[in-house]
Amino acid sequence: MLFGQSRQIRLRYADVVFFHPSVYRLISRRRWLWVLVLTILLHVLLIDWCNRRFGASSLANRPDQVMLADLLPLPPVERPVMLPQTANLKRKISHSARRKPTAAPPPASVEKMPDTPTWETVTPIIDDDAMAAALALAGATPAAETISPAIEPTVAAVETKPEAVKQYHTNPPPSAELRYEVEALNKGQNYHGSGKIIWQTDSGSYSMNLEVGVLFFTVLDIKSEGEINGLGIAPVTFIQKRFRKQPTITTFHRELNQIVFSDSSNNYPRSDGEQDRSSVVWQLASIGRGGSSQFAPGTVIDMFVAGPRDAEIWRMQVVGEEQINVNGSNTDVWHVTRIPQAGPHEQRLDIWMAPQQEWYPVKLRFTETDGDYIDMSLSKLKRLDTIPAN
């Protein structure tokens, strides 16, 4: 009797566990959950296989893949001198007046104190009257006298001025149109596009226009115009336009002996030999054409380079002669690199120039500190007639 009751209880328990509708629904949900997990896993495995099959392996087997050299660290460069800014001086004067009213200079002397020209007072295009007034303002009082003795000079104003630029024999390349295949890595995603450089020069001036496009968009548009003198390339204006951003203008004022920026209030004294971030490449090519003996493995060429917002000394180091694949043919090139000082936003630049092709840059690579890069490889070269630059 007891045995029969126990068996009946077990059967009822089995009915509840295996035949109850809620249990069936739970089992059915788990089954679909496992099917979903397996489907996602199969997709992940398929994508990973495709990347290894068609992505990384193809890049690794490309004949023009270049290994970047690891160079020994160079001595740090000197920080460039920056002219005192008008806005900073006015803030210091007002702060000093509030803190020490008895020691503050009289208002009349403050109103008569000349301001250092900044972008707000100096624009790329100035008429004769405005230029004369700006020149008179800049030369009315020496820079050291524009700062009151009671005001501490800014740190940038007392920094050591960089050494004089070394003079090289230069010979700019002839006018040409260069087209590039562009490959970029941005946040783990690869992109492919095209680039074009139009370089035009005569005996006394030059113009350079660089465009980089991805899909149907121009992501970078750079223009550099200027003169050619005894030191080589001498920029006058540098305009940079990035995708969905306003253009920035950097102006090298010969009359005011200053470098000013439309996107910042920084300004630097101008002497000779300054470059912008695009003319650097053509100045190096001009040095190579001026005499191959000026290039030797380990040679260091320092340049004062202005960008969209500020300027700094770029230390370019000659890595040496190499042979790379350019548009399907092995080409002898000189490899020059810029290894920047430590910083979160500093960019490395590698340039490969071909002496047998007028020292044109046949390959360019811009590498960010996080590993993202833009790689430009020459695909077509067209020589142009000598056209005077505007």
Long-range contacts (C-beta under 8 A, 24 or more apart in sequence): 55-190, 62-325, 63-325, 64-324, 64-325, 64-326, 64-363, 64-377, 66-322, 66-324, 66-350, 66-352, 66-363, 66-365, 68-337, 68-350, 68-365, 68-367, 69-319, 69-335, 69-337, 71-317, 71-319, 71-337, 71-339, 73-339, 74-300, 74-315, 74-317, 74-339, 76-341, 77-162, 77-302, 77-312, 77-313, 77-315, 77-341, 78-159, 78-160, 78-162, 78-163, 78-313, 79-159, 79-160, 79-312, 79-313, 80-159, 80-161, 80-162, 80-268, 80-304, 80-311, 80-312, 80-313, 81-156, 81-157, 81-159, 81-160, 81-161, 81-162, 81-268, 81-269, 82-154, 82-156, 82-157, 82-159, 82-266, 82-267, 82-268, 83-116, 83-143, 83-157, 83-258, 83-267, 83-268, 83-269, 84-116, 84-143, 84-146, 84-147, 84-153, 84-154, 84-156, 84-157, 85-116, 85-118, 85-154, 85-265, 85-266, 85-267, 86-115, 86-116, 86-118, 86-265, 87-118, 87-265, 88-154, 89-115, 89-116, 89-146, 89-147, 89-151, 92-151, 92-152, 93-148, 93-151, 96-150, 96-151, 103-150, 104-150, 105-148, 105-150, 109-148, 113-146, 113-148, 114-140, 114-141, 114-146, 115-146, 116-143, 116-146, 116-267, 117-256, 117-258, 117-260, 117-267, 118-260, 118-265, 118-267, 119-260, 119-261, 119-262, 119-264, 119-265, 119-267, 120-265, 122-251, 122-253, 122-256, 122-258, 122-260, 124-237, 124-249, 124-251, 124-262, 131-255, 134-256, 135-255, 135-256, 138-256, 161-269, 162-302, 162-304, 162-313, 164-271, 165-231, 165-271, 165-272, 165-273, 165-302, 165-303, 165-304, 166-301, 166-302, 167-230, 167-231, 167-273, 168-231, 168-232, 168-287, 168-290, 168-291, 168-294, 168-301, 169-287, 169-290, 169-291, 169-294, 170-231, 170-232, 170-233, 170-283, 170-286, 170-287, 170-289, 170-290, 171-286, 171-289, 171-290, 172-201, 172-206, 172-228, 172-232, 172-233, 172-282, 172-285, 172-286, 172-289, 173-199, 173-201, 173-282, 173-285, 173-286, 173-289, 173-358, 173-359, 173-360, 174-201, 174-358, 174-383, 174-384, 174-386, 175-199, 175-200, 175-201, 175-383, 175-384, 175-385, 175-386, 175-387, 176-358, 176-360, 176-381, 176-382, 176-383, 176-384, 177-381, 177-382, 177-384, 178-360, 178-361, 178-378, 178-380, 178-381, 178-382, 179-378, 179-379, 179-380, 179-381, 179-382, 180-364, 180-376, 180-377, 180-378, 180-379, 181-376, 181-377, 181-379, 182-212, 182-213, 182-214, 182-374, 182-375, 182-376, 183-374, 183-375, 183-377, 184-214, 184-372, 184-373, 184-374, 184-375, 185-371, 185-372, 185-373, 186-372, 187-372, 193-219, 194-379, 195-376, 197-361, 198-384, 199-282, 200-384, 200-386, 200-387, 200-388, 200-389, 201-228, 201-386, 201-389, 202-386, 202-387, 202-388, 202-389, 203-228, 204-228, 205-388, 205-389, 206-233, 206-282, 206-389, 207-389, 207-390, 208-278, 208-279, 208-282, 210-278, 212-374, 212-376, 217-243, 218-243, 219-243, 221-247, 222-277, 222-278, 224-276, 224-278, 224-279, 225-389, 225-390, 226-252, 226-279, 231-272, 231-273, 232-273, 232-283, 232-286, 232-287, 232-290, 233-275, 233-279, 233-282, 233-283, 233-286, 234-272, 234-274, 235-274, 235-275, 235-276, 235-279, 235-306, 238-276, 238-277, 238-278, 238-279, 238-306, 238-308, 240-277, 240-307, 240-308, 248-308, 248-309, 250-276, 250-306, 250-307, 250-308, 252-276, 252-306, 259-306, 259-311, 261-306, 261-308, 261-309, 261-310, 263-308, 263-309, 264-309, 264-310, 266-309, 266-310, 266-311, 268-306, 268-311, 273-303, 273-304, 274-303, 274-304, 274-305, 274-306, 274-311, 275-303, 275-304, 275-305, 275-306, 275-314, 276-305, 276-306, 276-307, 277-305, 277-306, 277-307, 280-305, 280-314, 280-316, 280-349, 281-351, 281-361, 281-364, 284-316, 284-336, 284-351, 284-353, 285-353, 285-358, 285-359, 285-360, 285-361, 286-359, 288-334, 288-353, 288-355, 288-359, 289-358, 289-359, 292-355, 295-334, 297-321, 301-336, 314-338, 314-340, 315-339, 322-352, 324-352, 324-362, 324-363, 326-354, 326-362, 326-363, 326-377, 326-378, 327-377, 327-378, 327-379, 327-380, 331-356, 331-357, 331-362, 332-356, 333-362, 333-363, 334-359, 343-369, 344-369, 345-369, 357-381
